Amino acid sequence: MNIATKPVSIDSILMADLVAQRSHAKAAGIENYQQRREHLLALKAMITENQARIIEAINQDYGNRSRHETLLAEIINACADINSTLKHLKKWMKVQKRHVDHRMYLGAKNRVIPQPLGVVGLIVPWNFPINLAFSQLAAAFAAGNKAMVKMSENSRHLSALLGELVGNYFKPEKLQFYCETGEVGIAFSKLPFDHLMFTGSGETGKKVMAAAAQNLTPVTLELGGKSPAVIATDYPMQKAVERIMYVKQMNAGQICTNVDYVFVHQSQLALFIDTATRWAKKHVPDIHSQDYTAIIDDRAFKRLTNCIEEAKQLGADVITLSDQVADANTRKLPLTLILNSNDSMSIDTRETFGPILMVKTYQDSQQVVDYIAERDRPLAFYPFSYNKQLINFYIEQVMSGGVSVNDALFHVGQHDLPFGGVGASGMGHYHGYEGFLTFSKLRPVFYQAKFSSVKFLMPPYGRFADKLLAFLSKLNS
């Protein structure tokens, strides 16, 4: 839905749509398994039946987005997530039995009933708009909710397409998409949703959370940060480099869980640089290839080139892994290594979100742990080693949202693992069962037995109550 074409205020439109969805939820009641299954299948059909148009719309939004990356990271991953949800949905929806203290409540029953929250709001970024929107919708629909989705201003072509398509698959009281016009995000965050999920930067996340707090709307924040990797000396350098650099070039580094900086043992620095250089020349020989994605817009391109220039001026060593230079016209930026950076540089203090990799050296594992611990908790952490003791040391000592061992990024693609940050990198989870839980209210229900022993504890209290309470106190001491 393109709300920019409406003659009335954005706030009024959004509130009217929210009221309509909430009213329908109340009138229709809780969706059963079959209804939820049909909605999940409709989500998948919306992707698969319009795959070519979706790929082209995302390509237009980027200027150039690798078709293969869109297929792998968006289309295939989103559909696989929906398939996994369908596989487990019936089990997730089951009423859960819980234990009862029969010493106090003989014959009673405890149950937990998963029920939908109602209407949820999703604020989706531009970097993986289909993957993020539809995996979040899969979790919301599995839990039986209605949804309103606010897309990014950098996803204008895709937003318009989704707004055109959604009516073929869903009624507006179930799902609506909204284009960003510059004012929608603020108004959207202020709506009294039953749950609000935001994916994006930490600074914007603070504003979203503050707006949601006015309505006591619970939030899930999927933010970012500077996710580190560390390569132990026992791990093959060639393998570590190809896995790290593959992720670093994907989507031109514009991934919140990308490797932001890598620790290389001081004795292996030259080997790392040489291996990374050879890998880039083989796999990304031409930044103008359609296989290499552009930076999303001019502002982001300028921010990245300014970071590189600032680092140079402040004494860092910059190594461009290509014979080509950054091109402002196509917004293509070659893979770049930055060495000897420090906290006086922007590249060290804010999320990179581009094809730039900081390389830091270390002498012992405690040095790595100490460096990371002094900074905000990252969204992801990537230790490379065959030494199980060392891997366990890193997992125990470095707190992060998630971990991939001996690879990068791919814990995010596991449909039965929760995804989410910690501290400055976010709060709450989705994916799999945890996504179902995020958008559900687990209602505790106590069923009293026909006979209740509590009747013997009613005032006025006498000798029997004294003896019974003394007996129970002894049992629980």
C-alpha positions in Angstrom: 0.0 0.0 0.0 1.5 3.3 -1.0 0.2 5.6 1.7 1.9 8.6 0.1 -1.0 8.8 -2.4 -3.6 9.2 0.3 -5.0 12.7 1.0 -5.3 12.2 4.7 -2.6 12.1 7.4 -0.2 9.2 7.7 -1.1 8.8 11.4 -4.8 8.5 10.6 -4.2 5.9 7.8 -2.0 3.7 10.0 -4.2 3.9 13.0 -7.3 3.0 10.9 -5.5 0.0 9.5 -4.4 -1.1 12.9 -8.0 -0.8 14.3 -9.3 -2.7 11.3 -6.9 -5.6 11.9 -7.5 -5.6 15.6 -11.3 -5.6 15.1 -11.1 -8.5 12.6 -8.9 -10.5 15.1 -11.5 -10.0 17.8 -14.4 -10.9 15.5 -12.7 -14.0 13.9 -11.3 -15.4 17.0 -8.1 -17.5 17.3 -6.9 -19.1 14.1 -6.7 -22.9 14.0 -3.9 -24.9 12.6 -5.4 -25.2 9.1 -5.9 -21.4 8.8 -2.3 -20.7 9.9 -1.0 -23.3 7.5 -2.8 -21.7 4.6 -1.4 -18.3 5.5 2.1 -19.7 5.6 1.6 -21.4 2.2 0.3 -18.0 0.9 3.5 -16.3 2.1 5.6 -18.8 0.2 3.5 -18.6 -2.9 3.8 -14.8 -2.9 7.6 -15.3 -3.1 7.8 -18.2 -5.5 5.1 -17.1 -8.0 6.7 -13.6 -8.3 10.4 -14.6 -8.0 11.6 -12.9 -11.2 9.8 -9.6 -10.4 11.1 -9.6 -6.8 14.7 -10.2 -8.0 14.4 -7.3 -10.5 12.8 -5.0 -7.9 15.7 -5.6 -5.4 18.2 -5.1 -8.2 16.7 -1.7 -9.1 16.7 -0.7 -5.5 20.4 -1.5 -5.2 21.5 -0.2 -8.6 23.0 -3.7 -9.0 22.3 -6.6 -6.7 23.8 -10.0 -7.6 21.0 -12.2 -8.8 22.6 -15.2 -7.2 22.8 -13.5 -3.8 19.1 -12.6 -4.0 18.3 -16.2 -4.8 20.4 -17.7 -2.0 20.1 -15.2 0.8 16.5 -14.0 0.1 14.3 -16.3 -2.0 15.7 -19.7 -1.0 16.3 -18.9 2.7 12.9 -17.3 3.2 11.1 -20.2 1.6 13.2 -22.7 3.6 12.3 -20.9 6.8 8.6 -21.1 6.0 8.9 -24.8 5.1 10.6 -25.4 8.5 7.8 -23.5 10.3 5.1 -25.6 8.5 6.9 -28.8 9.5 6.9 -27.9 13.2 3.7 -25.8 13.5 1.3 -28.4 14.9 3.8 -29.3 17.7 4.4 -25.7 18.6 0.6 -25.0 18.9 0.0 -27.9 21.3 -1.2 -27.0 24.8 1.6 -27.8 27.2 1.2 -29.7 30.5 2.9 -28.3 33.5 3.5 -29.8 36.9 1.3 -29.1 39.9 2.3 -29.2 43.6 -0.1 -31.9 44.6 0.8 -31.4 48.3 -1.1 -28.1 48.1 -3.4 -28.6 45.0 -4.3 -32.2 44.9 -6.2 -33.1 41.7 -5.6 -29.8 40.0 -4.1 -29.3 36.6 -1.7 -26.7 35.1 -1.6 -25.9 31.4 0.2 -23.4 29.1 -1.8 -22.3 26.1 0.1 -20.5 23.2 -2.2 -17.8 21.9 -1.6 -15.0 19.4 -0.8 -11.5 20.7 -3.0 -9.8 18.1 -1.5 -7.3 15.6 2.3 -7.1 15.2 4.3 -4.4 13.5 7.5 -5.2 11.6 10.0 -2.6 10.5 12.2 -4.1 7.9 15.6 -2.8 6.5 16.8 -2.7 2.9 19.7 -5.1 3.0 17.7 -8.4 3.0 14.2 -7.2 2.7 12.5 -10.4 1.5 14.4 -12.7 3.9 13.8 -10.5 6.9 10.2 -9.6 6.1 9.0 -13.1 5.3 10.9 -14.9 8.0 9.4 -12.6 10.6 6.0 -12.9 9.0 6.3 -16.7 9.1 6.9 -16.5 12.9 4.1 -14.0 13.4 1.6 -16.0 11.2 2.6 -19.3 12.9 1.5 -17.7 16.1 -1.8 -16.6 14.6 -1.2 -12.9 14.4 -2.1 -10.1 11.9 0.8 -8.0 10.6 1.6 -4.6 9.3 5.0 -4.3 7.6 6.9 -1.0 7.2 9.6 -1.3 4.5 12.7 0.8 4.0 13.0 4.0 1.9 15.8 2.2 0.1 13.4 -0.5 -1.0 11.0 1.6 -3.0 10.8 -0.6 -6.0 10.3 -3.7 -3.9 7.8 -1.9 -1.5 5.7 -0.9 -4.5 5.8 -4.4 -5.9 4.8 -6.0 -2.5 2.0 -3.4 -2.2 0.7 -4.4 -5.6 1.0 -8.2 -4.9 -0.2 -8.6 -1.4 -3.9 -8.2 -2.2 -3.7 -11.3 -4.4 -2.7 -13.4 -1.4 -4.1 -11.8 1.8 -6.9 -9.6 2.9 -5.8 -6.2 4.3 -7.1 -7.2 7.8 -4.4 -9.9 7.8 -1.4 -8.3 6.1 -0.4 -4.9 4.8 2.9 -3.4 3.5 3.8 0.2 3.7 6.3 2.3 1.7 8.6 4.7 3.5 8.0 8.3 2.5 10.2 10.0 5.1 7.5 10.2 7.8 6.0 6.7 8.0 8.6 5.2 10.3 8.0 7.7 13.2 4.2 7.3 13.0 4.5 3.5 12.6 6.7 3.2 15.8 4.1 5.2 17.8 1.2 2.8 17.0 -0.1 0.7 20.0 0.9 -2.7 18.5 0.7 -5.9 20.5 4.4 -6.4 19.6 6.9 -4.4 17.5 9.9 -5.8 15.8 12.6 -3.5 14.4 15.7 -4.5 12.4 18.3 -1.8 11.8 20.8 0.5 13.4 21.3 0.9 17.1 20.6 4.7 17.0 17.3 4.2 15.2 16.5 1.3 17.5 16.7 3.6 20.5 14.1 5.9 18.9 11.8 3.0 18.0 12.0 1.7 21.5 11.3 5.1 23.1 8.3 5.5 20.8 7.0 2.1 21.6 7.4 2.7 25.4 4.7 5.3 25.2 2.2 2.5 24.6 4.1 -0.1 26.7 4.5 -2.0 23.4 6.9 -4.9 23.8 9.8 -4.8 21.3 12.2 -7.1 19.6 15.3 -5.2 18.4 17.6 -6.8 15.9 20.5 -4.4 15.7 24.1 -4.7 14.6 27.5 -3.8 15.8 31.1 -4.8 15.1 31.2 -8.6 14.8 34.7 -10.1 15.2 36.5 -13.2 14.0 39.7 -14.7 15.3 41.9 -17.2 13.4 43.9 -19.5 15.6 47.4 -20.6 14.4 46.3 -24.2 14.1 43.6 -23.4 11.6 44.5 -23.5 7.8 44.8 -19.9 6.7 43.6 -20.7 3.2 40.3 -22.1 4.5 39.8 -19.3 7.0 40.4 -16.6 4.4 38.1 -18.1 1.8 35.3 -18.4 4.3 35.7 -14.9 5.8 36.2 -13.2 2.4 33.3 -14.9 0.9 31.0 -13.5 3.5 32.8 -10.1 3.3 32.1 -9.7 -0.4 28.5 -11.0 -0.1 26.0 -8.1 -0.6 29.2 -5.9 -0.7 29.5 -6.5 3.1 26.1 -4.9 3.8 25.1 -7.6 6.4 24.6 -6.9 10.1 26.2 -10.2 11.0 29.2 -9.7 8.7 32.8 -10.0 9.9 33.7 -6.4 10.9 37.2 -7.1 12.0 39.4 -10.2 12.2 42.2 -11.1 14.7 45.2 -12.7 13.0 48.2 -14.0 15.0 51.1 -11.6 14.7 53.2 -14.3 13.1 50.6 -14.9 10.4 49.8 -11.3 9.3 51.7 -11.4 6.1 50.3 -14.8 5.2 46.7 -13.5 5.8 47.2 -10.4 3.6 48.8 -12.5 0.8 46.1 -15.2 0.9 43.3 -12.6 1.0 44.8 -10.7 -1.9 45.0 -13.9 -4.0 41.4 -14.9 -3.1 40.0 -11.5 -4.1 41.8 -11.5 -7.5 40.4 -14.9 -8.2 36.8 -14.5 -7.0 36.2 -10.8 -7.3 38.4 -9.8 -10.3 36.0 -7.1 -11.5 34.0 -4.9 -9.2 31.8 -3.9 -12.1 30.6 -7.5 -12.6 26.9 -8.1 -12.0 28.0 -10.7 -9.5 29.3 -8.0 -7.2 26.7 -5.9 -5.4 26.6 -2.1 -5.3 26.5 0.0 -2.1 22.9 0.8 -1.5 23.0 4.6 -2.0 25.2 7.7 -2.4 25.2 8.5 1.3 26.3 5.0 2.3 29.0 5.0 -0.5 30.3 8.4 0.7 30.4 7.3 4.3 32.5 4.3 3.4 35.0 6.1 1.3 35.3 8.8 3.9 36.0 6.1 6.5 38.8 4.8 4.3 40.3 8.2 3.7 40.1 9.2 7.4 41.9 6.0 8.4 44.7 6.8 5.9 45.1 10.3 7.2 45.2 9.1 10.8 47.9 6.6 10.1 46.2 3.3 9.2 47.5 1.1 6.4 44.9 0.6 3.6 45.2 -2.3 1.2 42.8 -2.4 -1.7 42.4 -6.0 -2.9 41.8 -5.0 -6.5 43.5 -3.1 -9.2 40.3 -1.0 -9.5 39.2 2.0 -7.5 35.9 2.9 -5.9 33.4 4.2 -8.5 30.9 6.7 -7.3 28.8 6.4 -10.4 28.1 2.7 -10.0 28.6 2.8 -6.2 31.0 -0.2 -6.4 33.7 -0.4 -3.7 36.5 -2.9 -3.9 37.3 -5.3 -1.1 39.6 -3.4 1.3 41.8 -4.3 4.3 42.6 -1.8 6.9 45.5 -2.4 9.3 46.8 -0.5 12.4 43.5 1.2 13.0 42.5 2.6 16.4 39.6 4.1 18.3 40.4 7.6 16.9 39.0 6.4 13.6 35.4 6.0 12.5 36.2 2.6 11.1 37.0 1.3 14.6 34.1 2.8 16.4 31.0 2.3 14.2 29.6 -0.7 12.3 31.3 -0.9 8.9 28.4 -2.3 6.8 30.5 -2.4 3.6 33.3 -4.5 2.0 36.0 -3.2 4.4 37.7 -5.5 6.8 39.9 -4.3 9.7 42.8 -6.7 10.4 44.2 -6.7 14.0 47.0 -8.8 15.3 47.2 -10.7 18.6 49.7 -12.7 20.6 47.5 -14.7 22.9 43.8 -15.6 23.2 43.2 -13.5 26.3 44.3 -10.4 24.4 41.4 -11.1 21.9 38.9 -11.6 24.7 39.9 -8.4 26.5 39.7 -6.3 23.4 36.1 -7.5 22.6 35.0 -7.3 26.3 35.9 -3.6 26.4 33.4 -2.8 23.6 29.7 -3.3 23.0 28.5 -6.9 22.8 28.5 -7.9 19.1 25.7 -9.5 17.2 28.0 -12.4 16.1 31.3 -13.9 16.9 33.5 -16.2 14.6 36.3 -18.2 16.1 38.4 -20.4 13.8 40.2 -23.3 15.4 40.3 -27.1 15.5 41.2 -26.9 19.2 38.0 -27.7 21.1 39.3 -26.3 24.3 40.2 -23.0 22.7 36.8 -22.8 21.0 35.1 -23.4 24.3 37.2 -20.7 25.9 36.2 -18.2 23.3 32.5 -19.1 23.5 32.5 -18.9 27.3 34.5 -15.6 27.5 33.1 -13.7 24.5 29.4 -12.8 24.8 27.7 -12.2 21.5 24.3 -12.6 19.9 25.3 -15.8 18.1 28.3 -17.8 17.0 29.5 -19.7 14.0 32.5 -21.9 14.6 35.0 -22.3 11.7 32.8 -20.2 9.4 31.0 -16.9 9.4 27.4 -15.8 9.1 25.8 -19.2 8.6 24.4 -19.6 12.1 21.8 -17.1 10.9 20.6 -19.5 8.2 19.8 -22.3 10.7 16.0 -22.4 10.9 16.0 -24.2 14.3 18.4 -21.8 16.0 17.1 -18.6 17.5 18.6 -15.4 16.1 19.0 -12.2 18.1 21.4 -9.9 19.7 22.5 -9.0 23.2 23.1 -5.6 24.8 23.8 -3.0 22.2 23.3 -5.6 19.4 19.7 -6.1 20.2 17.1 -7.9 22.4 14.7 -10.8 21.8 14.8 -13.6 19.3 13.1 -15.0 16.2 13.6 -18.0 13.8 12.1 -21.4 14.6 10.3 -22.1 17.9 11.8 -18.9 19.4 10.1 -16.9 16.7 6.8 -18.6 17.5 7.3 -17.8 21.2 8.2 -14.1 20.5 4.8 -13.5 18.8 2.8 -15.7 21.2 1.4 -15.2 24.7 2.0 -18.3 26.7 -1.1 -18.2 28.9 -0.8 -20.1 32.1 -4.1 -21.7 33.1 -4.7 -23.4 36.4 -7.6 -25.8 36.6 -8.8 -26.3 40.2 -10.0 -29.8 41.2 -13.5 -30.4 42.5 -12.1 -30.6 46.0 -9.7 -28.0 47.2 -7.7 -28.3 50.4 -7.4 -24.5 50.6 -10.8 -24.5 52.2 -9.1 -25.7 55.4 -7.0 -22.5 55.4 -9.8 -20.0 55.5 -10.2 -17.7 58.5 -10.8 -17.7 61.4 -7.6 -19.8 61.7 -7.6 -22.6 64.3 -5.5 -25.5 65.5 -6.0 -27.5 62.3 -4.7 -24.6 60.2 -1.7 -24.3 62.5 -0.9 -28.0 62.2 -1.4 -28.0 58.4 0.8 -25.0 57.8 3.5 -26.4 60.2 3.4 -29.7 58.1 3.7 -27.8 54.8 6.5 -25.7 56.2 8.4 -28.8 57.2 7.9 -30.4 53.8 9.3 -27.3 52.0 12.2 -26.6 54.4 
